């Protein structure tokens, strides 16, 4: 199936940190794929900006190598690569000084969409925003893209928002969370609000509980020192899992419009109950034959940081009161998988009597790998022998349903960057959303730090600490198995 491609306006995109890992792995390969699909206008220009002293020719070679490394071979043809590289130039810039800014002003055009991607440490956001304003490079129609972390607590998030607000209106700021660019995440809204089938059941009367899982097989690796200042709560729950929770739980917006959607997400965050310490399990992985322990990789033998967290969350509103949402995420787990599972209640009365092994209806939304959705339903087991019930999946993987493999699905960064150019903020976080998420998160972190709690150990390659299993067992429930 060939998707319909909608071209965007002519633009100048400046990538600060244009030689960094994110630019090489995600941003520029994603832009190449959009170029190859015909979604980029002929006059589009991409400007890499960084401290390294090199010229545009050397930078194009760097990006050409990145495309060969990170773009599947079937999408790499010499004509497309050459055409894309012609759009790219490079400028040496001093984020905290005066070097390069006058040259950047001359290089950017006035009559096109101008977007500035801050692919740098948050400590430089203010410097970049100030210089874009001082040198009159950005105007009232320009857009800036900022990467997480959006602070490490409420105070720093407010300070960061205030710094950006000095020179840019909220309508110009795009806080990017790549989870929201995933095809299945957006299909979650389509399934909920585009079909009458599910929405009448999407409440505490029919839903027993919801599980949101983001499991990784990778360790913290070379990011150990950075990660030890963050942990799973700050790195994953406060942003990625929080956004998934909002999309699964929010009320229908009056229209599919940026502020209408984000208003409803904000209401969910503000309705979250404080979390009891007994409803949180933190863990960190031990060493095995495949790699060292978290403590070894963090370089901090006295660390109290978690590489795994599971928690039970409740929402105090009419739709969800009494329906718990269980969150879990961690490193060095059994398999790499991200999914949302909506577990429906059993019928109020079974005409078939009690049958062992029956588990009921579950709508599982897979974010990775093999994006798609599965609805588990009950049928009669084929053959003679009476009315024996069994569960079967109604499976819709995008690869099968749409006639495409996983490589054909646009990467999250491809979609989100094009949304920036279009001026569509629907899939980007608003400043008050970020602050509300931190206002809920901070007391949880502060409480376990004040108590001096230490994470529980778990085996690398497992599903996490044993205590995480008990988090659901004590409620008469069980986690879905972590598997590919």
N, C-alpha and C positions, 0 to 999 in steps of 0.2 A: 504494500500500500504506500503510495507516494503522498506525503503531506503537502497541504497547500501552503506555499511560502508567501508571506506578506512582507514586502520590502519596507525598509525604514528610511527616515529622512537622512540627508547628507549630514555627516558628523565628523568632528575631531574628538578622538578619545586619547587622553593623556594618561599613561599608566605610571604613576610614581612608584618606584620599586620595580621598574620594568625588567631588571635583570634577576629578580628574586625567584625563589622556588615556586611560589604560587603563580607568578606570571608565566613561567616556563611550563609548568605542569598543566595548568587549568585555563588561565585567562586567554593567552595567545593561541594555544591549540583550539580552544572553543571558538574564538573569533575566526580562525582559519576555516573551521567547519561551516560556520555561518556564511563566510565568503563563498565557499565552494557550493553551498546550497542556493546561491543567488540572492541571499537576503541582504547583502551589503550593497549600497549604491556605489557607482564607479568613482565618485569623488570622495569617498570615505577616507579618512587618514587616521593612522594609529601612531602615537608618539611615545616611545619609551623614554623615561626620565629616571636617572639614577646617578650615583656618585662616580661610578667607574669611568675612567677617562678613555673613551673609545669613540669611533665615528659610526655613522649609520650603516656603512658597509659591514663592519665587524658585527654590529648588533643584528643585522639581517641574517648573518651566518649562524649566530647563536639561536635565533628563532627558527631558522630552517632545521637546525639540529633538533630542537625541541619538538617540532612537528613530526619529524621522523621517529622520535623516541616515544611520543605520547599519543599520536594519532594512528589508528589501525591502518594497516598497509593498503587495504582496498580503497581508502579515501585519500591516499597520497598519490597524486599525479603531478608530474613536473610542471605542467601548464598552470594548474591551480596554485601550486606552491609559489611559482615565480610571480604570478599575478598578485597574490596576497602579499608577498614580500615587498613589492613595489609600493604598497600603501604605507609601509613602515619607515619611520625615521627615528633618530635617537638624539637626545640632548643631555649633556652633562649638567646636573643640577645640584645645588647645595641647599638642602631643605631648611637649614638653619642660618644660612648666610645670604649673600646677594648674587652669588655666582649662577649664571644661566637663566635667570628670570627674565631679563630684558630680551634675551634670544627667544625664550619660550613665548613671550608676548608677540613677537614678530611672526613666529611660526604658526600660531593659532589664528583661525579666521573669525570674522565677526558675524557672518551671515549664515552660520550653520549651527546645529546643536553642538554644544561643547560639554563634554563629560570628563571628569577627573577622578580616576580610580586611585584611592589611597591604599595601595598594597604595601604598606609600611607599618612599623610599630605605632600603636595608638599615641605614644608620647610625641610623635611628629605631626599628628593631625592638626593641632593648633598652629604650628609653624607653617604648614602648607596652606591652610585656610587663610591665614593672615597675609601671606605673600601673594596668593592668587588675588586677594582683594587690593593690597597695596600697589601691585604692579598693573592693576586693572586688566587682568587676564580673564577673570571670571566676571560674568554679569548676572542680572536678575533671572535670566533664563538658563543659566548653567546648572549642571548637576554634579554632585560629588557622591562617590561610592566609598563606604567605609566598611572594613572587615571587622569581625569580632576578634578579640574580646571588646565588648562595649562596656568597659570598666571591669573592676573586680568586686565591686560592692555598690550599694546605692549612692554613697557619697561620690565615688569616682565616676559613676555613670552620669550623675547630675553635673559634675564638673566638665566632663567630656561633652555632654549636650550643650552646656553653656558656652564652651569654647567654639563649637561649630556654629551655634546660633549667633555669635557676634558678627559673622560675615555671610551666613547662608540661612535662608528661610527653611522651615521644616519641609516645605514642598520640594525643596532642592536636595534634600539629604536622603540617600538610599543606603540603609543599613542592611547589608547583604547576609543572608543565612542560606547556604546552598541547599539545605534540606527542603526549603520551600520551593526550590526550582525543580525538584524531582517530579517526573510525570505522574507518579502514583499519588503524590501528595495533592496535586491539583485535581486529579481524578476523584479524590476523596470528596471534594466539594461538589463535583459533577454528580457523583453517585448519591450524595445526600440531598442536594437541592434540585437536581434535574430529573429525579424519579420519585413518583409518589409511593413506591414500594417500601422504602426504608424509613422515611422521615416520620410517619405516624408511630413507628416502633422505637424511635431514637430517644428514649427517655427511661427514667428509673422504673416505670411500670413494667417494661419489657426487657430491659438490659440488666443482667445480673452484675457484670463488672466489665471493665476494659483493661487490657494489658498493652503497654507500649514498651517495646524492647529495641535497644540499639546495641548489638553485641559486636565486638571486634576481636579478631584473632591476633592483631598486631600488638606489640608491646609499646611502651613509651619511647624506647630506643634512645636516639640522640636528643630527643626532646625532654629527657628526664629532668634536667634542672628547671626548665620552664614549667613542665607539667606539675612538678612538686609544689609550685606556688599557686596552682589552679585546682587540680583534682577533678574527679568525674562530675561533682556537683556543679562547679563553675564552668567546666569545659563542655558539658553536654546537657545537663538537666535544665539549667537556667535559661538556655537559649533553644537548642534543637528540640529537646523533648517537650519543653514548654510550648513551643510553637505547634507541635503535633497535637498536644493536649487541647490547645485552643481550637484548632480546626475540627477536631473530633467532637468537641463539646459545645461550640458556640451556637447561638441562635441564628436562624436564617437572616442574613442582611436583607434590607429592602431592595438592593440591587448589587450586582457584581461590580462594585466601584471601590477604589482604594480605601477611602475613609469609612465607608459603610462596613466593609469587611473588618477593618482594623478596630473600629468601635466595638464590634461584637467580640473580637478576641480579647480586648481590654477588659470587657465585663467578666469574662471567664476568669482572668487572672485575679481580678479584684474579689471574686467570689470564692477563691480557694481558702480552705480552712488552714489554720496553723497545723503543722504535722507533729504528732506525738513522737517522742524519742523511741518509743517501743515499736513504731511503724517505720523505722529506718534501719537498714543494714548496710554497713560500709565494709569494703574488703580490699585486699591487695594481693596480687599474685606472687606465688613462690617460684623459685627456680626449677627448671627441669632440663631434660637433654636438649631442648630446643632453644634455651636461652636463660639468662640470669633472672634474678628476682627483681621485683619493683624497687626494693631498697637499694640493691646494687646499681640499678640503672639510674635512679634518682640522684645517686651520689650523697645521699643524706641518711645515714644509718639510724638517726633519731626521728625520721619523718613520721608524721601522723596523717599524711595525705592518702586519700583513697583512690584506687584505680577502678573500683567497682562501687556502684550504689544501687540499692533497690529501696523503694518506698511506696507507701500507701497514701494516696491523696484523695481528699473529699472536696466536693464542690457544694457550697450552700446556696443553691437556687432551686426553683420549682422543677426544673427539668431533671436535675441530677441528684437531688438530695437522697441519700441512702444507697447510691451506686458508687462503689469505690473504683478508683483508677490506680492501677499498679504500674509503676515506672521502674525500669532497670536498664542499666548500661554499664559496660565494663570493657577492659582490655584483657587480652590473652585468654579469651573464652573459647568454647568448643568450636564455634563456627562464626563466620561473618554474616550477620543477618540483622535486618531492621524491619519491624512489622508493627502494625496496630491490629489488635484482635478484639473485636466486639463480641462478647460472650452473652448470648441471650438466655433468658430464663426458660425453664421447662414449662410445658403446658400446665395449667392449673390442675388438670386431672388427666391421668393416662387411662384410656380405655383398654390398653394392652397389658396392664399390670406392670409390675416392676421387672425390668430386664437389665441384667448386669452388663456393664461395659458401654452402655449408651451415654453419650456425652452432650447431646443437644446441639443447637444451632450456633455456629460461630461464623462471623464475617471477618476474614483475615486479609488485611491489606499489606502486601509485601512491598517494601521500599527498596530493598536490596537483599540478595541478588535476585535476578529474574523478576523484575517488577510486574505486579499483577494483583489480582484479587481472587480469593477462594471463599465460597459460601458452603459450609458443611450442613447438609440436610439429612433427615432421616427417611429411609425407604424400607420396604420389605426385603429381607434377604431372599434372593432367588431360590427356587426349588421347593419341593414338598417338605413337609415337616412342621406345618403350623405357621403362625404369624410371628416370625422372628424378625426383629428390627436390626438395622445396621446403618452406619453413617457413610455417606459418600460425598466427595467434594464436587461442587460445580466450579470448575477451575477456569479462570480467564487470565492467562499470561498474555502480556502485550505482544510477545513474540509470535504466539500462535494466532491470537485474535486479529492482529493488525498486519500479519504477514511480514514481520520485521524481526531481526534479531536484536540482541541487547545493544550491539554497536550502532544500530540505526537510531536508537532513541537519543534525542539531543541531551547533552550533558547539562546539569543544572546551571552551570556558569554561562553556557551559551544562551539559554533562555533568559536568565536574569539580566545579563548585560544588554541584550536587545530590548528588554523592558525598560532599562534605564534610558536608552536612546529614544524609545517611544514616549517616555515620561509617565509610565504606568507604575505606581508605587504599591499596587495591591499585594505583591509578594515580598514586600520589604517592611521591616519593623519601624514603627513610629517611636519617637522619643519617649512618650508617656508609657508605651508598652514596655520598653526596656526598663524604665524606672520602676514600674509596677512589679515586674518580674523580680528585680533585685529586692524590692521592699518585702516580698514574700520569702525570698531565698535567704537574705541576711540573718534573720533570727534563727533559722535552722542551723546554719553554719556556726553562728556565735554560740548557740547552746551546746553543741558537741565540743567546741573548742574550750568553753568554760569548764565543762566536765572532764576534759582531758581524755575523751574517748579515743581509742585506737582501733583502726580497721581490723577486721577478721582476716586471717590468712585463707587463701584458696589455691587449689592446684591449677597451674597453667593448663589450659586445654579442657577445663571443666565448665560447668554452667554457673560458677560463682560459689560464694560461701554457703555452707549448709544452712546457716541462719536465714538466708534469703528464701530457701524453700519453706521454712516455717512461717514466714511472713504471710504466705497464702494458706498454708495448711491449717493455721490456727483459725482461719475464717472458713474452713471447709472447702477450699479451692486449691488449684494447683497451677503452676506456671506451664505455659506451652513450652514444648521442648525446643531448645536452641539447636537448629540444624540448617544446613544449606538449603 
